[in-house]
């Protein structure tokens, strides 16, 4: 999120349990440059980056997706170019055994 705001901006992190849902929602939102749909569609791919050579590996969101898969959750990217991006992480709720 920070890298999407080269001139500065605001990053918001929120955790909540949506009413009547069986997951915890962790949201990371920025008011940076955003992503057009064709970039957002590739953003979770390992080694995909829009950064200049030597400025990034393209592994950040791919690692987050791997974590979510291992946890049984989901990741969703909501973004519009020029309006920032929101990454939603849906972590499943687990009940502790009695």
N, C-alpha and C positions, 0 to 999 in steps of 0.2 A: 504494500500500500504506500509506503514511504517513497519508493522509487517511482511511483506513478504521479508524484507531485514534485517535479523538479524545481518549482518556484515556491514550494511550501504549501501548506494546507492543513486539513484536519483529518485525523484517523480516529474513528469511533469503534470501540469494542464493547459488545453487549452480550450477556448470557441470560437466557430466560427459558422457562418451560411454557410453551404455548398451551393455552387452556385445552383440556381434554385430549392432549397428545401424549404419545409414549416416547418422546425424545426431548433432549435439551438442545436448544438452538444457540449456537455461538456465531455471532455476526461480526465481521470485520469490514468496516466501510470507510471509504475515502472520498474526498471531493476533488480527485485528480483528473487526469485527462480521459479516463474511461477507456473502454475497448469496443471497437466495432464488432459486430457478430462474428465475422470470420476469424478474428483474433481470439475472442472469448471461446470459440469452438475448439481452438488448439491449445489454449492456455494450460491445460492439465497434462499435455503431452510431455513426456520426458525430453529434455534438451531443447524444447521450443522456447525461443526468446526473441524479443524485438529489440533487445539491447545491442549496442555495438560490441564487436569482438573484444574479449577480455573484460567485459563489464558485467557479465552474468553467465550462469551455467544453464539456466532454464530448468532447474531442478526444484525450485521452491514449491510451486503449487503441485508438481508431480509428487513430491514427498508428502504433502498434506493429503492428497488424494489416496496415496498408499496407506497412510495412517487411518483415514476414514474407512477404507475397505477392511483393514485389519480389525477395526473397532465395530464393524457391522453397520456403519453409518453411511451418510451421503454428503457430497459436497455440491453446491450449486453456485454458479457465477451469475450475477445479475449486473449488467453494465450497459451503459450507453456512452458512446464517444462524446466527450466534452462535459459529461455529467458525473464522472467518477464511477466507482465499482463497489459492489457489495458481494462478499464471499460469505455464504451461509453454510455452516457445518452442522449437520443433524446427527447428534450423538444419541444412540439408543439408550433408553432407561433400562436398568436391570434391577430386579428385586433381589435382595439378599436372601439366601435360604434361611428358613426358620430353624 
